[in-house]
Amino acid sequence: MSRDIFLVDGARTPFLKARGKPGPFTPVDLAVQCGRPLLARLPLTAEMIDLVILGCVNVIADEMNPARVAALRLGLGEDQVAFTVQINCGSGMQSIDTACRYIREGRHELVLAGGTEALSHAPVVLREEAVEWYAEMARAENQVERAKHVRDLRPDFFQPVIGLERGLTDPITELNMGQTAEVLAHRFGIDRKTADAYAMDSHHRLARAQDEGWLKGEIEPMFSRDGEAYDRDDGVRPDNDMDSLAKLKPAFEKPYGKVTPGNSSQVTDGASWVVVASGEAVERHGLTPIARIVDSEWAALDPSVMGLAPVLAAAPIARRQGLGVEDIDLWEINEAFAAQVLACRAAWQDAEFCRAVLGLDDAFGEIDRGRLNVDGGAIALGHPVGTSGNRIVLHLVNALRRLGKRRGIATECIGGGQGGAMLLEVV
Amino acid sequence: MTGPVLEHLGEVRLELGAARDAPREGHWRQGKAGDGIVWMALDRPDSGTNTISKAVLLELSEQLDQLEQNPPEALVLRSAKPKGFAAGADIDEFTGMDPEEIEEMLREGHRILDRLGDLPCPTIAVVHGEALGGGFELALACDWRIAVEGAAFGFPEVQLGLHPGLGGTYRLTGLIDQVEAMQLMLTGKKAHTKKAARLGIADVVTEERHVAAAARACADGEVERRGGGLRGGLKSGALKFSRTRKLAARQMRSKTEKEAPQAHYPAPHALIDLWEEHGDDRSAMQEAELQSFARLVATETCQNLVRVFRLRRALKKRAEGEDGIAHVHVVGAGEMGAEIGAWAAMRGKTETLSDLDLDALGKAVKTAEGVCGGAHLGAAETRDALDRMMPDPNGYGVRRADLVIEAVPEKADLKTKIYKGICKDMKPDAILATNTSSLLLARLSEAVEDKARFAGLHFFNPVSKMQLVEVVRTKATSDSTTQRLAAFCGVIDKLPAPVRDYPGFLVNRMLTPYLLEAMVLLDEGVQKEVVDRAALRFGMPMGPVTLADWVGLDICLDVADGLKDELEKPVPEVPDWMRDMVEEGHTGKKAGRGFYDWSDGRPDPGEGDAGSEDLTDRLILPMLDACMECLRLNVAEDEDEVDGAMIFATGFAPFRGGPMHYARARGHDEVRDRLQELSESYGPRFVPDEGWSRDG
């Protein structure tokens, strides 16, 4: 890589668990809520930012190209080019990676790259037959035709299909995401108890990080029109224990499955932004970078085992950079499912797997739990799909700095059978 | 947005049809196009705003001579001013005329508009921006009205102690639902585009780019007229009968009496009489309108309300110029801070609002949404305003702000601590302003690094309703600072009153004796309702006991204590029971309970005994005395400023033209003598200021 690329700063909203009705913020609202304080705290003016890239999966009808809507609402000016990227669960990291590529190419210097998602606003979709019925009704030319048409109305037309459910189902294999985690649990021998223990840990780690104030600066509070202030991730259950987790029923493959609501990521709203800059921009504007973005990689595999993609995405980076498992100080692996993260760990430790799939001579090695998701993950704070990739990069850097460490990898699995990984170094 | 593309494309030019390139003759430009349509554009020389003056009408009359002889296919009337159609009659023309002259002038005007209405060809008024008063009447004389999106129609005459006088009373009641028409004229409220279309005032609503096509369509008779009026629905039909009208008029009268008592505000009542008697007879109503208008012009109320209009214009003039303020940072998200922040953001400023209390910041966002709603902002405008206002618990805004407004509780040590914390982070040319209402700036400024850029910016509660802002300067405040702050007031649509640092500044110095005398009266055993009624009888918008509750008893106490310590003159003693009320949390409106119970909204002191004239004088004269003191000590510049400040900050009986105007009307000698008498009966707090004798 010819040009040094830096992460200058970043902030995210608190993550708000979806509670059965649309939350107080749309995707762009969320992006504005954390973008405003981030831009206010940096010594930057709107003119200095030359590109805005935002990851978002569930775009709502009122906010087509949410990146541009957010850029204008953030006051970045009518001449601010902004586009939205989407690779499903990796979109928030794709925005950073795209920024890096544009900067490396020399066309841009200072990019606002983020991710946003309001899963509580995921659309309610009408059945196809119902849509057809409405369309014919609209075409009816007179009262008589309309009256005739009303007879074709069926009660199930009013049964909505929840768009989110469909979005979390892979159309090729017709497996929903939870089922892909069941496949991995089966293939890598992850039992229910191990998965639950991992999940409990995630909650405890996040609760500790909140109590210790380690998320200060990473989270900027947000405020809704109805007068509420939000400053904490609200999905965390600090008193989570093995007994209560054990009581939960499998969510996706009843009655024998191992993947439960307790050991899966939560359905959540949230946004995150980082500022990505060239070395020249850092110097010119007197910025203080917090990390260097060293390398990135995307990988793809069969959708039914999508959860294993972090293993495939991180391996080429390690090979290119000549890094062994001990050289990576911290890992952020997005916790789509406890079984899925644990399956990745198992695969890295599996010499056969590493030889056959990754082309290594031996097992990559064991990732120490003390280096992995040190402040919890999506199981405790939720997984706003377009945002998570951005959040894990930002939090990785913040955790490295807090712990006085140097190098880390952030990586996520992506619904549809892909994965992304990014290597960062504290400066 | 003002990027290079739109800048290059320039302003959207008004469609003036054949009048576009026609030379201006007097106030009009006129041209006839190949399609047979005559376009007449009103284009008053040397001004950006059209008014309907005598000359405008006489020149229209000359044009009508030709149009009557040689009628075109259609006539289109519109304004050539980008700002709007016309602002109404030229008030200055009426000053000094006697009623007969006015009546004669109006009669001439009526004849001209009637001729316009009687032209055999279709007549079409195109209205963009505002068509007010005489401008509205001109548009009403046409057959069709095309409203360009954003247009508004209204009769603000009632605010000047008048009602429409150029045919508006019978033309509007003849065009649309009579009760709706009366509402518009009685309240002086504007009907914006959508409402104007709904009521039938506007026949077409369109964008500027389609004006020519819309005019053509009207000329070709392709557009249906929307006005209902006498031809309209059942209700309007019934109002043709005098008995039904009598019933409706009675309701209007009782409602109007509550808000504008006849004794103080005769105009709306005259309008109701007019309609009740002649609502079914156009020519009788026309004649009665003329006479009634001429009578009203001569009333003291009208003259005083015209004075209020001019006072506002004068204060606005002080707000001209550039403020150089793009970003405002407000410290303290209490009631005042939140409203100031919301208001500034709504008026286009980038705004950060800091407070340590996240819940207070949350509430401020809700407040801001309410302020936007109150100003009838649309969904997108409200969103933009809320986006511009960022709750800022970490105080990031201090480094970016061009103006920092401190609005924390009235504790000097808290304020100075904040100044010490933020001064070092502020931009080198940024202004620090305090919203204090009771602390002397001279003392606060000791904690400020650059005293030249420190001043007071005293908003009144509620910020969204009260138009005045006191711009307070200390000896060290630079002229550029006060000028920028006054300009800032102009940009955010407030009226600045420049004042000198003085206990209570101008407005609270005047108001405090009024409030405290009310407390003394309560102490003497007078009923609170009687005290309030005495003030209402004088014409105050709110009695002093209600006002104390409204402002907040805790704040009253702060101001009173501050004044007591700082002033040479004695102020009434604050009764102990008032302190107890504050201690117990009965601080007034915000607590739901003070002197009155506020749980069901604003209390009503009701009708009945309003005390003796002595009682009224005890409340009102100390205010006049404080005004004189402020003038003598140059706290304010002149009587007009004092009067304007009191009217726009406290609602001081507008029909009396302001406290100093009232003092002149009553006679300075009498005011002084009365104060002297009161001081002999009630104590030295009434001893007249030495300014009275000097000024005579």
Interface residues (C-beta under 8 A of the other chain):
Chain A: V32 R36 P37 A40 R41 R73 L74 G75 G77 E78 D79 P221 F223 S224 R225 D226 G227 E228 A229 D231
Chain B: M1 G3 T350 T352 L358 D359 L361 G362 K363 A364 V365 K366 E369 R383 D384 L386 D387 R388 M390 P391 D392 P393 N394 Y396 G397 R400
